[in-house]
Amino acid sequence: MVKVNEDVCIGCGACQALVSDVFDLNDDGFAYVKDDADLSKYEEEINEAIDNCPTGAIVRED
């Protein structure tokens, strides 16, 4: 499972730019994981988004 911590997210949109099929920005401008996102299909791109998030807001939970 992948989550975005809104308390840490600054809404830069890097994750959305890297993998828009998984991440989007809500009305408040913070990133979130789309409900219908195919996490297994985009695992490599998600890892890139995690690595490139400037605040470390994206986390993988088991």
C-alpha positions as CSV (number, residue, x, y, z in Angstrom):
1,M,0.0,0.0,0.0
2,V,1.2,3.5,-0.8
3,K,0.1,6.6,1.1
4,V,0.7,10.3,1.0
5,N,1.1,12.1,4.3
6,E,-0.9,15.4,3.9
7,D,0.8,16.8,7.0
8,V,4.1,16.7,5.1
9,C,3.0,17.1,1.5
10,I,3.7,20.6,0.0
11,G,1.7,19.9,-3.2
12,C,4.6,20.3,-5.6
13,G,3.1,17.8,-8.0
14,A,6.3,15.9,-8.7
15,C,4.6,12.6,-8.0
16,Q,1.7,13.4,-10.2
17,A,4.1,14.4,-13.0
18,L,5.9,11.1,-12.7
19,V,2.9,8.8,-12.5
20,S,-0.5,10.5,-13.0
21,D,-2.2,7.1,-13.2
22,V,-1.5,6.7,-9.5
23,F,-1.2,10.2,-8.0
24,D,-3.4,13.3,-8.2
25,L,-3.9,16.5,-6.3
26,N,-7.0,17.1,-4.2
27,D,-8.9,20.4,-4.0
28,D,-6.6,21.6,-1.3
29,G,-3.6,21.1,-3.6
30,F,-2.2,18.0,-1.8
31,A,-1.2,14.8,-3.4
32,Y,-3.2,11.6,-2.8
33,V,-3.2,8.0,-4.2
34,K,-6.1,7.4,-6.6
35,D,-8.6,4.8,-5.3
36,D,-8.4,2.8,-8.6
37,A,-4.7,3.0,-9.0
38,D,-2.9,-0.2,-10.2
39,L,0.0,-0.1,-7.8
40,S,1.6,-3.3,-9.1
41,K,1.6,-2.0,-12.7
42,Y,3.4,1.2,-11.7
43,E,5.7,-0.1,-9.0
44,E,8.9,1.2,-10.6
45,E,7.3,4.7,-11.2
46,I,6.0,4.8,-7.6
47,N,9.4,4.0,-6.3
48,E,10.8,6.9,-8.4
49,A,8.1,9.2,-7.0
50,I,9.0,8.1,-3.4
51,D,12.7,8.8,-4.1
52,N,11.9,12.2,-5.7
53,C,9.4,13.5,-3.2
54,P,11.1,16.6,-1.7
55,T,9.5,16.2,1.7
56,G,9.3,12.4,1.9
57,A,5.5,12.6,2.1
58,I,5.0,9.4,0.0
59,V,5.4,6.2,2.1
60,R,4.9,2.5,1.4
61,E,3.1,0.6,4.1
62,D,2.6,-3.2,4.3
